[in-house]
Amino acid sequence: MQFSNLLIAGLGLIAGTQAQPVEERGVVAHITFHGGPASYKLSVPTDGTPVATNNGISVDTIDADYNIRDLCKFATPGPQTLVGSTTHLTVGPPQPILSVTCWAS
């Protein structure tokens, strides 16, 4: 019984140290997705980890404080064209963004 309690406590400690909030993982891209009057924000680490958006709005523009044009990949349900500057992109045709993956420069 005591061994199992120690094992559970030890595993909990290990799991707690592995689960870092995205803001503590280093450089983070702060991205805002716009679709008509709706919008939502997402923080994405630049370590190559895909981050699901969990949002179904049809996105037509994307803004960020990071070079999203060259250093991020946006997964969509269909083919897409991204046009714009390093921090502001237009999505054509507008569609949901399923996930975002960003890398450090």
ROLUM-967379 format. One record per atom (N, C-alpha, C, CB): residue in one letter; atom name; x, y, z. Coordinates in steps of 0.02 Angstrom, whole numbers, padded with zeros to 5 digits. Glycine has a CB too. Example, Ala and Ser with C-alpha at 12.3 -4.5 7.8 and 13.67 -1.06 7.14 Angstrom:
BEGIN
A / N / 00660 / -00284 / 00390;
A / CA / 00615 / -00225 / 00390;
A / C / 00660 / -00165 / 00390;
A / CB / 00565 / -00224 / 00452;
S / N / 00642 / -00112 / 00354;
S / CA / 00684 / -00053 / 00357;
S / C / 00645 / 00002 / 00394;
S / CB / 00704 / -00030 / 00286;
//
This chain:
BEGIN
M / N / 00042 / -00059 / 00000;
M / CA / 00000 / 00000 / 00000;
M / C / 00044 / 00062 / 00000;
M / CB / -00047 / 00000 / 00061;
Q / N / 00094 / 00063 / 00044;
Q / CA / 00137 / 00122 / 00047;
Q / C / 00176 / 00130 / -00019;
Q / CB / 00186 / 00117 / 00107;
F / N / 00198 / 00073 / -00047;
F / CA / 00234 / 00076 / -00111;
F / C / 00191 / 00105 / -00166;
F / CB / 00258 / 00006 / -00130;
S / N / 00128 / 00084 / -00170;
S / CA / 00084 / 00110 / -00222;
S / C / 00070 / 00184 / -00212;
S / CB / 00018 / 00071 / -00223;
N / N / 00065 / 00207 / -00151;
N / CA / 00055 / 00278 / -00138;
N / C / 00116 / 00318 / -00160;
N / CB / 00041 / 00291 / -00064;
L / N / 00176 / 00292 / -00146;
L / CA / 00237 / 00325 / -00167;
L / C / 00243 / 00326 / -00243;
L / CB / 00299 / 00292 / -00136;
L / N / 00225 / 00270 / -00275;
L / CA / 00227 / 00265 / -00348;
L / C / 00180 / 00316 / -00380;
L / CB / 00209 / 00194 / -00370;
I / N / 00120 / 00320 / -00355;
I / CA / 00071 / 00368 / -00382;
I / C / 00095 / 00440 / -00372;
I / CB / 00002 / 00358 / -00349;
A / N / 00122 / 00454 / -00313;
A / CA / 00147 / 00522 / -00300;
A / C / 00206 / 00538 / -00345;
A / CB / 00168 / 00529 / -00226;
G / N / 00251 / 00489 / -00356;
G / CA / 00308 / 00500 / -00400;
G / C / 00288 / 00511 / -00472;
G / CB / 00356 / 00442 / -00396;
L / N / 00241 / 00472 / -00496;
L / CA / 00216 / 00480 / -00565;
L / C / 00181 / 00547 / -00573;
L / CB / 00169 / 00423 / -00584;
G / N / 00144 / 00567 / -00522;
G / CA / 00111 / 00632 / -00525;
G / C / 00161 / 00689 / -00528;
G / CB / 00066 / 00641 / -00465;
L / N / 00215 / 00683 / -00491;
L / CA / 00267 / 00734 / -00492;
L / C / 00301 / 00738 / -00560;
L / CB / 00320 / 00721 / -00438;
I / N / 00315 / 00680 / -00589;
I / CA / 00346 / 00678 / -00656;
I / C / 00299 / 00708 / -00708;
I / CB / 00365 / 00606 / -00676;
A / N / 00236 / 00688 / -00707;
A / CA / 00188 / 00714 / -00755;
A / C / 00180 / 00789 / -00748;
A / CB / 00120 / 00680 / -00747;
G / N / 00179 / 00814 / -00687;
G / CA / 00172 / 00886 / -00675;
G / C / 00230 / 00926 / -00701;
G / CB / 00164 / 00900 / -00602;
T / N / 00291 / 00898 / -00700;
T / CA / 00349 / 00935 / -00725;
T / C / 00352 / 00933 / -00801;
T / CB / 00413 / 00907 / -00695;
Q / N / 00321 / 00883 / -00833;
Q / CA / 00322 / 00877 / -00906;
Q / C / 00270 / 00921 / -00940;
Q / CB / 00312 / 00805 / -00926;
A / N / 00216 / 00936 / -00906;
A / CA / 00161 / 00974 / -00936;
A / C / 00172 / 01048 / -00923;
A / CB / 00093 / 00952 / -00907;
Q / N / 00208 / 01081 / -00969;
Q / CA / 00222 / 01152 / -00962;
Q / C / 00171 / 01192 / -01002;
Q / CB / 00293 / 01168 / -00985;
P / N / 00147 / 01247 / -00975;
P / CA / 00104 / 01291 / -01015;
P / C / 00142 / 01315 / -01076;
P / CB / 00080 / 01351 / -00973;
V / N / 00105 / 01328 / -01130;
V / CA / 00136 / 01347 / -01193;
V / C / 00180 / 01409 / -01186;
V / CB / 00082 / 01360 / -01245;
E / N / 00162 / 01456 / -01143;
E / CA / 00201 / 01517 / -01135;
E / C / 00269 / 01505 / -01104;
E / CB / 00162 / 01566 / -01092;
E / N / 00279 / 01448 / -01070;
E / CA / 00342 / 01434 / -01038;
E / C / 00389 / 01392 / -01081;
E / CB / 00330 / 01399 / -00973;
R / N / 00368 / 01373 / -01141;
R / CA / 00408 / 01329 / -01184;
R / C / 00459 / 01367 / -01227;
R / CB / 00364 / 01289 / -01227;
G / N / 00464 / 01431 / -01221;
G / CA / 00510 / 01470 / -01262;
G / C / 00471 / 01519 / -01304;
G / CB / 00551 / 01423 / -01307;
V / N / 00494 / 01529 / -01366;
V / CA / 00462 / 01577 / -01411;
V / C / 00393 / 01552 / -01430;
V / CB / 00505 / 01590 / -01475;
V / N / 00344 / 01596 / -01428;
V / CA / 00275 / 01579 / -01443;
V / C / 00248 / 01629 / -01494;
V / CB / 00232 / 01579 / -01378;
A / N / 00214 / 01603 / -01544;
A / CA / 00179 / 01646 / -01593;
A / C / 00108 / 01657 / -01567;
A / CB / 00178 / 01613 / -01664;
H / N / 00088 / 01720 / -01563;
H / CA / 00020 / 01738 / -01543;
H / C / -00018 / 01754 / -01607;
H / CB / 00019 / 01799 / -01492;
I / N / -00066 / 01712 / -01623;
I / CA / -00101 / 01715 / -01688;
I / C / -00174 / 01729 / -01677;
I / CB / -00091 / 01649 / -01727;
T / N / -00203 / 01774 / -01718;
T / CA / -00274 / 01789 / -01717;
T / C / -00304 / 01769 / -01784;
T / CB / -00288 / 01864 / -01701;
F / N / -00356 / 01730 / -01781;
F / CA / -00391 / 01707 / -01841;
F / C / -00457 / 01746 / -01847;
F / CB / -00405 / 01630 / -01839;
H / N / -00470 / 01772 / -01907;
H / CA / -00531 / 01812 / -01919;
H / C / -00574 / 01778 / -01972;
H / CB / -00513 / 01884 / -01941;
G / N / -00638 / 01775 / -01959;
G / CA / -00686 / 01749 / -02007;
G / C / -00749 / 01790 / -02003;
G / CB / -00702 / 01674 / -01994;
G / N / -00756 / 01839 / -02049;
G / CA / -00813 / 01885 / -02045;
G / C / -00810 / 01923 / -01980;
G / CB / -00880 / 01846 / -02051;
P / N / -00866 / 01926 / -01943;
P / CA / -00866 / 01963 / -01879;
P / C / -00835 / 01924 / -01821;
P / CB / -00936 / 01984 / -01862;
A / N / -00823 / 01859 / -01831;
A / CA / -00796 / 01817 / -01777;
A / C / -00720 / 01815 / -01780;
A / CB / -00825 / 01745 / -01782;
S / N / -00689 / 01803 / -01723;
S / CA / -00617 / 01793 / -01720;
S / C / -00599 / 01753 / -01657;
S / CB / -00579 / 01862 / -01721;
Y / N / -00540 / 01724 / -01658;
Y / CA / -00514 / 01691 / -01599;
Y / C / -00438 / 01694 / -01600;
Y / CB / -00539 / 01617 / -01595;
K / N / -00408 / 01686 / -01540;
K / CA / -00336 / 01691 / -01533;
K / C / -00308 / 01623 / -01512;
K / CB / -00317 / 01745 / -01480;
L / N / -00245 / 01612 / -01531;
L / CA / -00211 / 01550 / -01514;
L / C / -00137 / 01564 / -01503;
L / CB / -00221 / 01497 / -01570;
S / N / -00109 / 01535 / -01451;
S / CA / -00037 / 01539 / -01438;
S / C / -00006 / 01474 / -01461;
S / CB / -00022 / 01553 / -01362;
V / N / 00045 / 01479 / -01504;
V / CA / 00076 / 01420 / -01535;
V / C / 00151 / 01421 / -01520;
V / CB / 00063 / 01418 / -01611;
P / N / 00177 / 01368 / -01488;
P / CA / 00249 / 01365 / -01476;
P / C / 00286 / 01357 / -01543;
P / CB / 00267 / 01306 / -01428;
T / N / 00346 / 01382 / -01547;
T / CA / 00384 / 01378 / -01610;
T / C / 00434 / 01320 / -01608;
T / CB / 00422 / 01445 / -01623;
D / N / 00412 / 01265 / -01579;
D / CA / 00455 / 01206 / -01574;
D / C / 00433 / 01150 / -01621;
D / CB / 00455 / 01181 / -01503;
G / N / 00389 / 01165 / -01668;
G / CA / 00367 / 01114 / -01716;
G / C / 00310 / 01071 / -01692;
G / CB / 00423 / 01071 / -01734;
T / N / 00281 / 01088 / -01634;
T / CA / 00225 / 01050 / -01607;
T / C / 00160 / 01074 / -01639;
T / CB / 00221 / 01057 / -01530;
P / N / 00121 / 01030 / -01673;
P / CA / 00057 / 01051 / -01701;
P / C / 00008 / 01067 / -01644;
P / CB / 00028 / 00995 / -01746;
V / N / -00029 / 01122 / -01653;
V / CA / -00079 / 01143 / -01604;
V / C / -00147 / 01145 / -01639;
V / CB / -00061 / 01213 / -01573;
A / N / -00193 / 01105 / -01615;
A / CA / -00261 / 01104 / -01643;
A / C / -00297 / 01168 / -01624;
A / CB / -00301 / 01042 / -01617;
T / N / -00335 / 01195 / -01671;
T / CA / -00372 / 01257 / -01658;
T / C / -00437 / 01243 / -01621;
T / CB / -00385 / 01294 / -01723;
N / N / -00467 / 01185 / -01633;
N / CA / -00531 / 01168 / -01603;
N / C / -00584 / 01221 / -01615;
N / CB / -00523 / 01156 / -01528;
N / N / -00583 / 01250 / -01676;
N / CA / -00631 / 01302 / -01693;
N / C / -00651 / 01293 / -01766;
N / CB / -00601 / 01373 / -01681;
G / N / -00715 / 01295 / -01779;
G / CA / -00740 / 01282 / -01847;
G / C / -00757 / 01343 / -01889;
G / CB / -00799 / 01240 / -01842;
I / N / -00740 / 01404 / -01865;
I / CA / -00759 / 01462 / -01906;
I / C / -00718 / 01463 / -01971;
I / CB / -00748 / 01529 / -01867;
S / N / -00748 / 01487 / -02023;
S / CA / -00716 / 01492 / -02088;
S / C / -00671 / 01554 / -02087;
S / CB / -00769 / 01496 / -02145;
V / N / -00605 / 01542 / -02086;
V / CA / -00556 / 01596 / -02078;
V / C / -00539 / 01627 / -02146;
V / CB / -00492 / 01568 / -02044;
D / N / -00540 / 01694 / -02148;
D / CA / -00519 / 01728 / -02210;
D / C / -00455 / 01769 / -02202;
D / CB / -00574 / 01774 / -02233;
T / N / -00437 / 01788 / -02140;
T / CA / -00374 / 01823 / -02128;
T / C / -00342 / 01798 / -02063;
T / CB / -00384 / 01899 / -02126;
I / N / -00276 / 01803 / -02061;
I / CA / -00238 / 01782 / -02002;
I / C / -00187 / 01836 / -01986;
I / CB / -00203 / 01713 / -02014;
D / N / -00185 / 01857 / -01923;
D / CA / -00136 / 01907 / -01900;
D / C / -00094 / 01877 / -01845;
D / CB / -00172 / 01972 / -01875;
A / N / -00031 / 01900 / -01838;
A / CA / 00012 / 01874 / -01786;
A / C / 00067 / 01923 / -01769;
A / CB / 00042 / 01807 / -01807;
D / N / 00101 / 01908 / -01713;
D / CA / 00160 / 01946 / -01693;
D / C / 00223 / 01908 / -01712;
D / CB / 00159 / 01961 / -01617;
Y / N / 00217 / 01864 / -01762;
Y / CA / 00270 / 01818 / -01781;
Y / C / 00270 / 01810 / -01857;
Y / CB / 00262 / 01748 / -01745;
N / N / 00324 / 01786 / -01885;
N / CA / 00329 / 01776 / -01957;
N / C / 00291 / 01712 / -01976;
N / CB / 00403 / 01771 / -01981;
I / N / 00225 / 01717 / -01979;
I / CA / 00183 / 01659 / -01993;
I / C / 00186 / 01638 / -02066;
I / CB / 00111 / 01674 / -01974;
R / N / 00203 / 01683 / -02111;
R / CA / 00206 / 01666 / -02182;
R / C / 00262 / 01615 / -02195;
R / CB / 00218 / 01729 / -02225;
D / N / 00320 / 01625 / -02165;
D / CA / 00378 / 01584 / -02179;
D / C / 00391 / 01529 / -02127;
D / CB / 00439 / 01626 / -02185;
L / N / 00365 / 01538 / -02066;
L / CA / 00384 / 01493 / -02011;
L / C / 00326 / 01453 / -01981;
L / CB / 00417 / 01532 / -01957;
C / N / 00267 / 01457 / -02011;
C / CA / 00210 / 01419 / -01986;
C / C / 00175 / 01383 / -02043;
C / CB / 00161 / 01465 / -01949;
K / N / 00144 / 01326 / -02026;
K / CA / 00104 / 01288 / -02074;
K / C / 00034 / 01284 / -02047;
K / CB / 00134 / 01217 / -02086;
F / N / -00015 / 01298 / -02089;
F / CA / -00085 / 01297 / -02070;
F / C / -00120 / 01239 / -02105;
F / CB / -00120 / 01364 / -02088;
A / N / -00146 / 01192 / -02066;
A / CA / -00182 / 01135 / -02093;
A / C / -00255 / 01154 / -02102;
A / CB / -00175 / 01072 / -02047;
T / N / -00282 / 01140 / -02161;
T / CA / -00352 / 01155 / -02177;
T / C / -00384 / 01093 / -02208;
T / CB / -00357 / 01217 / -02226;
P / N / -00451 / 01091 / -02209;
P / CA / -00484 / 01033 / -02238;
P / C / -00478 / 01029 / -02314;
P / CB / -00557 / 01034 / -02220;
G / N / -00463 / 01084 / -02347;
G / CA / -00457 / 01085 / -02420;
G / C / -00395 / 01123 / -02441;
G / CB / -00519 / 01115 / -02451;
P / N / -00383 / 01126 / -02507;
P / CA / -00326 / 01165 / -02532;
P / C / -00333 / 01238 / -02512;
P / CB / -00320 / 01158 / -02608;
Q / N / -00277 / 01271 / -02502;
Q / CA / -00278 / 01341 / -02480;
Q / C / -00222 / 01380 / -02514;
Q / CB / -00272 / 01346 / -02403;
T / N / -00233 / 01444 / -02518;
T / CA / -00182 / 01490 / -02540;
T / C / -00177 / 01543 / -02486;
T / CB / -00199 / 01522 / -02610;
L / N / -00115 / 01554 / -02463;
L / CA / -00103 / 01605 / -02412;
L / C / -00062 / 01661 / -02445;
L / CB / -00065 / 01576 / -02350;
V / N / -00088 / 01722 / -02443;
V / CA / -00056 / 01778 / -02475;
V / C / -00051 / 01835 / -02424;
V / CB / -00095 / 01801 / -02538;
G / N / 00006 / 01870 / -02423;
G / CA / 00012 / 01927 / -02379;
G / C / 00083 / 01938 / -02355;
G / CB / -00033 / 01920 / -02322;
S / N / 00087 / 01977 / -02302;
S / CA / 00152 / 01993 / -02272;
S / C / 00171 / 01939 / -02222;
S / CB / 00150 / 02063 / -02238;
T / N / 00227 / 01949 / -02189;
T / CA / 00251 / 01899 / -02141;
T / C / 00204 / 01892 / -02081;
T / CB / 00320 / 01917 / -02117;
T / N / 00167 / 01945 / -02063;
T / CA / 00125 / 01943 / -02004;
T / C / 00050 / 01950 / -02018;
T / CB / 00146 / 01997 / -01957;
H / N / 00030 / 01955 / -02081;
H / CA / -00040 / 01961 / -02100;
H / C / -00053 / 01922 / -02164;
H / CB / -00061 / 02036 / -02109;
L / N / -00096 / 01871 / -02159;
L / CA / -00110 / 01828 / -02217;
L / C / -00184 / 01828 / -02233;
L / CB / -00085 / 01757 / -02204;
T / N / -00199 / 01824 / -02298;
T / CA / -00267 / 01813 / -02322;
T / C / -00272 / 01740 / -02343;
T / CB / -00285 / 01862 / -02381;
V / N / -00325 / 01707 / -02320;
V / CA / -00336 / 01636 / -02335;
V / C / -00386 / 01630 / -02392;
V / CB / -00361 / 01598 / -02272;
G / N / -00368 / 01595 / -02444;
G / CA / -00414 / 01585 / -02499;
G / C / -00416 / 01512 / -02519;
G / CB / -00394 / 01627 / -02559;
P / N / -00474 / 01484 / -02527;
P / CA / -00539 / 01511 / -02506;
P / C / -00545 / 01508 / -02429;
P / CB / -00597 / 01473 / -02539;
P / N / -00588 / 01551 / -02400;
P / CA / -00597 / 01550 / -02328;
P / C / -00620 / 01480 / -02306;
P / CB / -00649 / 01603 / -02305;
Q / N / -00589 / 01455 / -02252;
Q / CA / -00606 / 01389 / -02226;
Q / C / -00580 / 01382 / -02154;
Q / CB / -00577 / 01333 / -02271;
P / N / -00603 / 01332 / -02118;
P / CA / -00577 / 01322 / -02050;
P / C / -00503 / 01304 / -02051;
P / CB / -00617 / 01266 / -02014;
I / N / -00467 / 01327 / -02001;
I / CA / -00398 / 01308 / -01990;
I / C / -00400 / 01252 / -01938;
I / CB / -00353 / 01369 / -01966;
L / N / -00375 / 01193 / -01956;
L / CA / -00379 / 01135 / -01911;
L / C / -00324 / 01135 / -01860;
L / CB / -00376 / 01071 / -01951;
S / N / -00263 / 01152 / -01882;
S / CA / -00206 / 01155 / -01835;
S / C / -00153 / 01201 / -01863;
S / CB / -00177 / 01085 / -01822;
V / N / -00107 / 01220 / -01819;
V / CA / -00052 / 01265 / -01837;
V / C / 00012 / 01234 / -01808;
V / CB / -00063 / 01338 / -01810;
T / N / 00065 / 01235 / -01849;
T / CA / 00131 / 01213 / -01828;
T / C / 00179 / 01269 / -01844;
T / CB / 00152 / 01146 / -01861;
C / N / 00219 / 01291 / -01796;
C / CA / 00268 / 01345 / -01807;
C / C / 00337 / 01322 / -01786;
C / CB / 00248 / 01409 / -01769;
W / N / 00387 / 01350 / -01818;
W / CA / 00457 / 01335 / -01803;
W / C / 00494 / 01399 / -01788;
W / CB / 00491 / 01297 / -01861;
A / N / 00548 / 01393 / -01750;
A / CA / 00591 / 01451 / -01736;
A / C / 00629 / 01469 / -01800;
A / CB / 00640 / 01436 / -01677;
S / N / 00649 / 01531 / -01806;
S / CA / 00685 / 01553 / -01866;
S / C / 00754 / 01525 / -01869;
S / CB / 00687 / 01627 / -01871;
//
